[in-house]
Each structure stands twice: as structure tokens, then as C-alpha cells.
Amino acid sequence: MTYTVNCSILLTELPLLERPAAAKAAGFDAVEFWWPFATSVPTDKETTEFETAIKDAGVQLTGLNFNAGNMPGGDRGLVSWKGRCSEFKDNIDVVAGIGERLGCKAFNALYGNRQDEFTPEEQDELAAKNLAAAAEGVARIGGTVLLEPVSGAPKYPLLTAEDALKVIARVKAESGAQNIKLLADFYHLAVNGDDVESVIENHAKDFGHIQIADNPGRGAPGTGTLPLGEWIARSRELGYDGYIGLEYKEPQESAFSWAIRQRANAN
């Protein structure tokens, strides 16, 4: 099983730049991150330090979010956020540059919350244009833009796989971009009441990425009731051959106990 550790939600007891090495020490060769900077265009020093931390740890960066705003404050993306369009566009070149230097090909673009002062139609029109621009921006390095349904954000409009797939279809139809795919986060889909088994049966071969956490609690696999192993296995059978992102909440000392047990059972 090819796992990639989301170092923005795991290993948070450590400074951010120490987390890739900690993931490596725990036995993993790949990591992913939400946007690790405070602004859409960080300084050269900040990007160099981030890239150096990845390289020095000897891990592969497999996924990176576009800037999503103030996530702890409740923001969930700039894609549909009217008033921050130039900020998102500026972020595209930075994301593509990091991806090119580190060999990362997958870039998650969080859609953004609904804004009371604009209609959903106005926001969706902007989102389609921004997603097309992002797809064009990462296409030059062979990259793919990911779009995901999210739970726990009351104003976030993409709740089911179908919600995201409709946006993806619109972007493809309007721009011709083909490098935009569904990020299937099994935790978010399950919490939002989506039929995860059906999503897998119908779309697994076209998933751009899978992320997992158990429910309830968004904890490590095995702490809840979701059949994550079965869902992953079925996705593999149907053609998904990418990484499985570990995007759950668990203290560092027990973060990967389930994986250690899994490895022991495999030997």
C-alpha cells in the first residue's frame, strides 16, 4: 500500500519543517501538505526552506494545496472567492514552481465558502475560470488539479462527489482542460452522507487522489466504523493506482500504530 502522510494535520506537535523527516522516520516515503505558507506568494527564503526540508528528509512530495486562505479561521479556499481572484492567480505560478522543483504532480484547489454578498451563480462562474487557469498553470509540469467535497464547513457548497464532478464537467466543457479530477476523501464523503460505495464503483478509475480518516472523530484507521480497507481495495480493483493520503487527527506517539500492525500482519 502506497501511503502519503499529510503533514499539515499529522505530526503537528513538531514545527512544520521537521515533519517530513518525522514521516520518514516513521517509515513513510511520501508526504503531502495543505498550503504551508501565510500568503499566496511567499518569499524565496520561505519556499527554499520548505523545499529543502522535503529534500533533506528523503521523501517525495505527492500533493500540495493551493492557498485556501485562513483555514483555522474557517476559510476553505479561494477558487470561488470574489475579491481574491488576483491572489489566487498569483498563487498558481508559485504552486507550479514548487511542484516542478520537487516532482509533485497533484494540486488540491479548495473551492471556497459561499459569500452572502454574491449569488452562488456569480461565485461558480469565477470558480470555473479560476480552476481552468489553475489547470493550465500546472499542465506545463504534467500536473493535475484536484477538487474535493468537504465536511464541517457550513458555507462550503461541494458536499458530495456529484457536486464536485458537476464543477469538473463544467470546467472541462468551458475550457477544454482535461487535467482536473475528483479528490475522493472517504471521510468527508461519508460524513456528508454520500454513498461512498457507489462513488467508488462509478468513478474510482478516474479518481485524482484518495484521502482517508475514520469516523466518528476523523481519527486514524481502525478508530471508527468506516470500512476504509475495503474501500481502498475496491478502488484499486477498479483502476485507481495512486497514493492514499493519510489525512486524519492522531497524536504523534500513536499516529501510525495501525500501519505498524498492518505491516506486522503482512510479514
Protein Blocks (a to p, Z undefined) as FASTA:
>chain_A
ZZdddfklgoklpcfklmmmmmmmnopabdcdddfbfbfbdcfklmmmmmmmmmmnopac
fbdcddebjfknopacjklmghilmmmmmmmmmmmmmmmmnopabdcddfbicdfkbcfk
lmmmmmmmmmmmmmmmmmmnopacdddddehilklcblbfklmmmmmmmmmmmnopabbc
cdddfklmmmnopafklmmmmmmmmpgbdcddddehiiaehiambdfklmmmmmmmnopa
bdcdddddddfklmmmmmmmmmmmmZZ
